[in-house]
Amino acid sequence: VQLVESGGGLVQPGGSLRLSCAASGFSFRGFAMSWYRQTPGNSRELVAYIGRTGSFTDYPDSVKGRFTIARDNDKATVYLQMNSLKPEDTARYYCKTAYSPDYWGQGTQVTVSS
């Protein structure tokens, strides 16, 4: 099983990034997926959820209206479009299967700074 995130980097406040998470080794289309983020010394925070077909999504208030999760089951990839980024969005971002079994990627760093 592999989840490989990409697309992180340094961006100015107000900017945008699109993260990707390529899945392999399991039946991707059978799993709801999620994105989490973590800063040093803090627990991981859920920032986006998407159901198996992509028809249902959910976000916490902290990112609602700015982040959009999407998936392409044919490509076994889940995306996170992040707009209007703020310095407090700086974190390492991880994709994960939404339910057990818990598969995690290695994460991709997002830094929002001028």
N, C-alpha and C positions, 0 to 999 in steps of 0.2 A: 504494500500500500504506500502510495506517495501522494502528497499534496505539496505543490511547489508554487510559492507565491512570487510575484514579480511586479515591477512597476513603481516601487517606492522611490523616494529621493528627497531632495531639498526643493521646497517651493515657497514662494513669498505668500504672506497673508493675503487672502482673497483669491488665491490661485486654485488650480484644479490638478488632480491626479487620478489616474485610473489604475487600480490594482487588478491583477489577474491571479487566479489560482487554478493550476492545471492538475487534474486528478488522474490517478491510474491505480490499477491493482484491485479495484472493487467496482461494484455496479453503481456508478455515479448517479444515474437517473433514478435510482431507487432511494436516494438519500436527500432529505432536506439538508441545507447547508447554512453556514453562518460565518460571519466575520467578527473577530474579536480584536481588541487592542490592549496593549499593556505598556505602562511606563515603569521605570525602575522603582522598586519598593512598593508597588501597587499590584493588586490582583487584576486578572484579565477582565475586561469590560466588553460585554456584547454590544456590537454596534449595528448589526444587520442580520436579518434572517430571511431565508427564502425557502418556500416549499419545493417539493419534488418537481412539480411541473413549471414552477416560476410564476404561477398565477397569484400566489399569496406572498407578501413581503411585510416585514415589520421592522421598526426602528425605535430606539429610545429617543426621548425628547432632545437629547443633547446633539443629535445629528439629523433629526427628522427635517426634511425639506432641503437638506444639503447633500446627503449621501443617497445613492441609489444602488441597490444590489440587483444583479441580473445573472442569468445562467444560460449556457448553451449546452444542452445535454448531448448533442451530437459531437461536440468538441470536448466534452467532460471538463468544462471550465466554468468557474464562477467568477464574477467581476464585482468590483466595488468602485463606482464612480463617485469621487469626492469633490465637491465644489465649495466655493466660498470658505476655503480652509482657514482655520484660526490657529494661533500658536498652541492653544490647548489641545489641538488634534495631534500634536506631535506624540508619536508612540511607535511601537513595533506592532504591525498588523498581521494577524494570523487568520487563515481560513481553517474551518473545522466542520466535520460532520455535525449536524445539529443534535443528533441523538446517538445513543450507544449503538455500536462501538464508537468510541471517541478517536477519530483520526485527526491529527494536527499537522499543519505545515511547519516549516522552520521560521516563517515570518519574514516580513520585509519592512525596513525602517522608513518611516515618513517623518520628515522634519519640516515644520512650518516656521520660517524665520525670515526676517528681512536682513 
